[in-house]
């Protein structure tokens, strides 16, 4: 195969031009892989034999995994673009691509999973020197050669036969730029704008700060998928080739084997001015599903673009990425629903499919209140449209509606647009609400009189002379610091009033309250002294075979929840997200001493800790946080994390996606 044509030296402008094409290429490949995966049947209910159903399930998992790795490649390209002072390219042209956007040897279009489509994937991911042919029906509309001879000031597209050759040309251009200007000048972009492991768990989301890190990103892309050597057993090429062999064997056993629905090739939502190679969707149900899927996909791009305009690590950057991922989870069931619906009377033998309609311009919004308002408004529109689909009878529509409703809640709380967001600091509010001087007639430690508690919304309140104690039974995990450390204040197993705030010295009672890990016991000082405040360091302690014990200024599901809480990580609590002791009942077993990971010191160690329990998923935590083992050893220091709460992750305390495999329900 011929190598990519490349001038001996690339300007920064030419490199950015080429990186924009690399981003479009990775983006397009990701969409085509997902489209094929969406068209696959579900199993025996769709007419497959047990062996066929098992194979198709494996193929779907493999293709989705490859698409996620393409997303990692895309993040790597975006980071390199940002490092060179460019704005990452999130847009692309609609399917099918017109000639010239990519070389004639790289045809990209949306097609259902068939033997021909699978061969096309093998061809796209082939290594240099491969004799693989493209799948039937994927030939270029016309043959052409891009680029021009001789150097040009105007950026020009370069020609290449394989994606590996393309990245080799980009690597050559980067080396030339560094040789001309030096590394500090070449990589002059702000690294805080890039995506990093603090925001997203993608292999490609590693900061690019020099030639070595940029070339390493290119090499990882090539070795993982496109252009990988034949002996790289885990490459995309080898995965698709193995899938092809299994497909052929199943077809040999059953010549009528059809693993996918006949989804449209290149579906479109409007009457196409150029109808060749496109399927115009006319079925109203299919149109509604595709319209919502496309709009959600567009919002996902907006959110990812916004994350590149926000310096990080910070809560707002992490929130934008988390929302983008959450919206993508809504796209999947909508796209699967579309592939199972007829396209319309003009194409009676054909099903619909998500068209991945691109925004005319997906440039990132500037950071600020206006962008935050846009995201909340747009999510409101999408959630309302999804809610209208709930009654169609397809459980996929309900799943999509639940995901979008959850993301709207997260956005509304995280992108707080209310007047309360501009209120004085909590410390000022506490000082303003200080109680009047107490009645000092009764000395501390004297025998208490009867205290009549009140209960409101499950919180029992007992008021003494100097202290008001609150107890929330639903949050109690029976750590017993109260009844063992202050047995005169908290009377166990008695009839009538059991909380007596005046039975001990106030300072000692306050210490006991602070020891309560769940926050079930809280207090309010009535003697003019300061109430409990946020700790200097936000902490999450991992309890052996038990919950997470958090300390910080906690905001859970948008509501202030004090400074202490224990959150379920076994998946069995009936008071999620809080622990209710169910880990004992279900025999939950998980170490409180996981290995240490990234422990670099955070520049800021306190501040609001926002916790958003994801629907049927993990705890999304944003804010400065030090995660410790049960004995206090540091496990990780993070500014955002997704903590497992289904009990099944193999990377505890962090989520690894097991919740989806085991069908975890957070409701």
VOTORMI-740947 format. One record per residue (C-alpha): x, y, z. Coordinates in pm, whole numbers, plus 50000, padded with zeros to 5 digits. Example, Ala and Ser with C-alpha at 12.3 -4.5 7.8 and 13.67 -1.06 7.14 Angstrom:
BEGIN
512304955050780/513674989450714/
# end
This chain:
BEGIN
500005000050000/501185035149928/502095057150222/500275089650280/501365118150060/502745145550284/504855176450225/508275175750395/507125201850647/503705211050784/502735245150919/500655247151233/497665255951014/498225225350794/498575203051099/495335216151248/493635210250912/494855174250911/493885169251277/490365181151198/490175153950934/491525128451183/488775138751427/486115135351156/487495101451057/487465087351412/484035102751472/482615087651152/484035053251225/482525054051574/479075062251430/479215034751166/480235008451420/477465018851658/474885018651378/475754982651293/475584972851661/472174989451699/470794967851415/471734934451576/468924912251704/468394906152074/468434868352093/466134838552073/463084861352096/464114874851755/464354840551595/467974831551668/469094797551792/470834796352133/474264794051966/473414822451729/472034843852010/475204839152215/477384848351917/475354879451832/475514891052195/479314887552185/479484906651856/477394935051992/479624937652297/482774937052082/481534963351837/480414986652116/483794982152284/485544990851957/483315021651923/484285032552275/487935028652183/487275050251875/485915076052119/489225073352302/491065079351973/488865109651916/489715123452261/493425118652187/493105137851860/491135165352036/493815168152306/496595171152048/494565197451863/494085216952186/497785213852268/498615230451934/496265259652032/493365247451817/489715242051909/488795205151882/486685195851581/483375180651695/481435185051374/481425163851062/479475160150739/476285139850718/476195104050591/476985093150327/480075114650277/480525130949941/483715122849746/486735142549861/486095144950232/488105113050274/490335094150028/488605072049772/489875041249958/488055051450277/484295048850222/482115057050522/478355051850537/475705038950775/474765002750709/473224974150911/475304944751025/475774920850732/478634899750598/479464928150358/479444954350633/481684932750850/484134928350561/484104966250520/485104970050886/487934945150838/489094965150534/488974998650717/491054985251006/493534965750791/497274969850854/499664982750592/500464956050334/497184937450384/495504921650081/492014924750233/489314936649992/486494960250077/482984946850136/480634944549841/478594976149803/481224998249967/483125008049655/483905044949614/481405064449406/484315075849190/488065072649215/490165103549276/493455114449428/493515142549682/496155168449751/498575185749518/502205184549427/504435210149592/503965230249912/500945252849958/500125280050212/496485269650182/495905237750385/495315208450150/493935173850217/496485145950186/495935112050030/496395079050213/495435042650166/495235032450531/494515051250849/497865039850986/499605057450698/497615088850772/498785089651134/502355083251022/502105114950809/500695134351106/503575122351324/506035134151060/504335168151051/504495171651430/508205163751434/508785190051167/506825216451361/508835209451676/512095210351480/511135244551347/509785261251662/510815239651959/508465221352195/507375250552419/506245270652116/504765241351925/502695229152222/501505263152342/497865254252419/496575254552775/496735218352902/493925226053152/491495227752858/492165191852753/490175161652870/491965141053133/491305110553351/489855134853605/486835138953376/486535107153173/487795071353181/489105068352826/492565056052737/492995084552488/492135111852739/495705117952848/497165153052860/499405161752565/502205185252667/505115176452437/506155157452126/506635125052319/503095124852458/501595134552120/503455107151931/502545081952201/498865090552143/499225084851767/501055051951823/498345039752061/495655046951801/497505027451533/498394997851754/494914995051903/493044995451578/493805010751244/497014998151084/497894975251373/500344947251294/498744913751223/500224898651538/498434923951761/495764899651878/493584925752048/493494950551760/490284961251592/491414943551277/491844910351456/488564914151646/486614919851326/488494892151146/487634867651426/484014878751412/484014872451037/485224836851086/482514829651342/479874845451115/480874823150825/480694791851041/477194800451162/476094807050803/477504773050704/475364756550971/472294777450887/472274794050543/469254814850651/471094829950948/470314867350969/471884883351279/470434918151227/467304936851132/467294951650779/468004987050897/468265013950631/471515022250460/472065059650513/468635069350655/467605105850635/464775124950806/463915148250519/463255142550151/466805141450014/467725164749729/470125137249624/468195104749685/470815080349556/472145058149834/469765072350097/466525060650259/463955087050345/462135078050668/458345082250652/457025061550945/455945086251221/457035063051504/460465058451349/460765095651282/460005103751647/462655079351772/465315090751523/464535127551578/465025124251954/468135102651911/469685127851673/468845157351897/470345139252197/473455131051997/473785167851901/473505178252265/476175152752355/478535169852109/477685204052253/478495191852604/481795176152501/482715208052317/481865228652624/484135207052837/487035218752619/486265255352695/486315250353073/489755248553241/490005218553468/490005198553670/486835213653815/483245203553890/481775221753589/484075204453341/483335170453496/479605177553495/479635185653122/481385152753043/479135132553276/476035147553115/477385139652768/477895103252866/474475101953030/472765115852719/474575089852507/473005062952725/469635076552612/470695075752245/471355038252249/467795025552324/466315051252085/468615040151803/467815003451876/464105011451865/464495028751526/466254998251378/463224976951473/460594999251307/459655000250937/461115029050738/457885036950554/455865028950241/458585039549996/460885012550141/458544984550257/461304958550306/463554982050497/463684992750861/464595027050993/467795036751170/469395065951351/470875090151099/473375107951329/472385141051173/475205165751236/474815200951368/475645227751112/478205240851360/479245222851679/481795248751793/482135249752174/480105275652363/482095300252577/482165291152944/479555308353153/475985311953271/474545315252918/475925281152816/474655265353137/471215279553072/471255265252718/472065230252844/469225230453098/466775243852839/467785218152579/467655189152823/464185200652928/463045198852564/464535164252515/463145150752842/459655163152749/459885146852405/461115114352560/458285114652812/455805116752523/457225083852388/456715064552713/453305050852615/454465034852289/454875000952460/458584997152385/460654994452706/463545010852520/461545043152503/461005042252878/464715036352939/465605066052719/463055087952897/464445077953237/468015085953129/467085120152993/465005128553300/467965118953519/470355140653318/467955169853336/467905166753714/471705165153727/472045195453498/469455215753687/471265209354012/474825211653880/474255241953654/472385260453930/470675290453765/468585300654064/469025331554275/470205308454552/473355302054351/474355338254418/473475337454791/476065345455061/478515318855166/477235292255410/479405305955690/477775339955664/474315323955674/475195304155985/476505335256161/473345354456075/471145326856211/472905323456546/470485317156828/469945342157112/471775338157439/470575306457616/469145303357961/472095293258180/470045284158486/470725247058463/474415237158494/475895213158242/475775176958350/472835181058586/469955156758577/467795162858273/464135170258290/461745152958054/462325163757695/459425161057454/460835153457110/459185163656786/459345144456458/459085161256118/459835143555787/461465114655972/463815137056175/463365134856552/464375167056734/465055170957106/465765206057238/467725212657554/468985243957724/472195246957526/471855222357242/469305209656996/469865173756879/468395158956560/468185121956479/467215107756138/466535070656181/466605062355809/470255072955789/471415054656100/473855025656040/474075016556412/477715025956454/476765030456825/479115059456898/476105077157051/474855050757295/478375040257400/480015074657409/477105094057556/474845068457730/473175095257946/472245115557640/471175087157412/469255061557616/469015027857444/465905005757465/463685028757671/460055038657644/459335075457587/461915103157537/465345088357473/467415118657367/468435142057653/470695170057524/471445184557869/472655152358033/476335158457950/478705186757885/477835203457555/481315200257407/481395163057477/477975157957315/479155177257011/482185154356983/479895124056989/477745139056714/480835145356501/481775108656543/478465097156389/479585086656038/476125085755880/475005120655975/471965105256143/472855126556446/473155163756388/472945193356622/472355230556655/474115251056922/471855272757137/474665287757344/476045311457079/478935288456981/479505278256620/477525250056469/479245221856284/481175233655979/482745217655676/485955198255743/489255211555604/489645180655382/486855162155199/487125124955272/485485092655158/486415062955375/485795028155233/484405005955508/485244968955507/482224950355360/480244982055416/479385016755286/481295047955187/481625071855482/481845107255346/482805139355518/482595173155350/480095199755254/477765174155099/475225181654829/473435149454736/470975150354447/471135188054465/470175190254833/472465200255117/472885169755341/475165182555613/478775172555651/478585134955716/476895106355531/477265069255467/476275058955114/475395023955001/477925004554794/476404969554821/473374977654604/470854964054854/469874994455061/466185002755072/467075039255138/469395045854843/471655064054807/472105061555185/473225029855361/470605012955579/472664983355698/471454959455427/475034949355353/474814927555664/471614910855545/472914902355196/476354891055309/478144918055109/481864911655090/484244938454969/487594949855096/488044982455275/491694982555169/491784986154788/495144993954622/496285029854590/496005047254255/496565083754165/497485101654487/498935134854365/498125162154616/495155183754520/495735221454514/492415225954699/491145199554942/487785212555061/484725228354900/481305215354801/481165178054727/478335171954479/477045136154458/474615126054185/473405089754200/473045079253836/469845061053740/470655023753766/474305033653775/477135046353996/477545076054226/478895105054019/481005125854256/482315160454169/484545181054391/487865178054569/487955144154736/490485121854908/489425085354907/490895065255191/490885029155302/489165019355623/492445023455809/493055058055667/495575049655393/495165071855088/493615053454793/493115082054548/492815119754524/490305130754262/488165159954152/485565137153996/484845100154022/482205074053948/481935052054257/480425017254233/477135012654417/475904980154261/478414959354457/479734941754146/482574962654007/485934945453973/487674978954021/486064989454351/485635015954469/485365027954109/482645018153861/483594994853574/480164992453408/479104960153583/475824976453689/474584973853330/475574937253298/473874926153620/470754947353573/471264968853883/468204989553972/468565020754180/464825025254232/
# end
